[in-house]
Amino acid sequence: MDEVSRAEIEKLHERVNALNTRVTTLEAQQPHIKESLDRIERSVDKLNGHLSKLIWLGVALIVAAAAKFVLAGGLNHIP
């Protein structure tokens, strides 16, 4: 092999070794990333539950206010 081919093969070996290192690092981080994503998902689910309760509370307040208006004779004042 000539020097140019040898240099190109050496560059390829360096790139493959660098990629191997990066893959190893990513594989090592995978459990931590999965744990973080699970924690975020639990937080979003909990927030979704609280938001749902808040919406139902708002709807209940509107219905209660409408019922109070009707029971207080509010419809009698409309011409």
C-alpha positions in Angstrom: 0.0 0.0 0.0 1.1 3.5 -0.7 1.3 6.2 1.9 -1.9 8.0 0.8 -3.9 4.8 1.3 -2.3 4.1 4.6 -3.1 7.6 5.8 -6.8 7.3 4.7 -7.1 3.9 6.5 -5.6 5.4 9.6 -8.1 8.3 9.5 -11.0 5.8 9.1 -9.7 3.8 12.1 -9.6 7.0 14.2 -13.2 7.9 13.2 -14.4 4.4 14.0 -12.7 4.5 17.4 -14.2 7.9 18.1 -17.7 6.6 17.1 -17.2 3.6 19.3 -16.4 5.8 22.2 -19.5 8.0 21.6 -21.7 4.9 21.4 -20.3 3.5 24.6 -20.9 6.9 26.3 -24.5 7.0 25.0 -25.2 3.4 26.1 -23.9 4.3 29.6 -26.2 7.3 29.8 -29.3 5.5 28.5 -30.5 4.3 32.0 -30.2 7.8 33.4 -32.1 9.3 30.4 -34.8 6.6 30.8 -35.2 7.4 34.5 -35.4 11.1 33.8 -38.0 10.6 31.1 -40.1 8.4 33.4 -39.9 11.0 36.1 -41.1 13.7 33.6 -43.9 11.5 32.4 -45.1 10.9 36.0 -45.0 14.7 36.6 -47.0 15.4 33.5 -49.6 12.7 34.4 -49.9 14.2 37.9 -50.3 17.7 36.4 -52.9 16.5 33.9 -54.9 15.1 36.8 -54.8 18.4 38.7 -55.7 20.3 35.6 -58.6 18.0 34.9 -59.9 18.6 38.5 -59.5 22.3 38.1 -61.5 22.3 34.9 -64.3 20.3 36.5 -64.3 22.7 39.4 -64.7 25.6 37.0 -67.6 23.9 35.2 -69.2 23.1 38.6 -68.9 26.8 39.6 -70.5 28.0 36.4 -73.4 25.5 36.8 -73.8 26.5 40.5 -73.9 30.2 39.6 -76.5 29.5 36.8 -78.6 27.5 39.3 -78.4 30.3 41.9 -79.4 32.8 39.2 -82.4 30.8 38.2 -83.5 30.0 41.8 -83.2 33.6 42.8 -85.7 34.5 40.1 -83.2 35.9 37.7 -85.2 34.8 34.7 -88.3 36.8 35.9 -86.4 40.1 35.3 -85.8 39.3 31.6 -88.5 41.1 29.5 
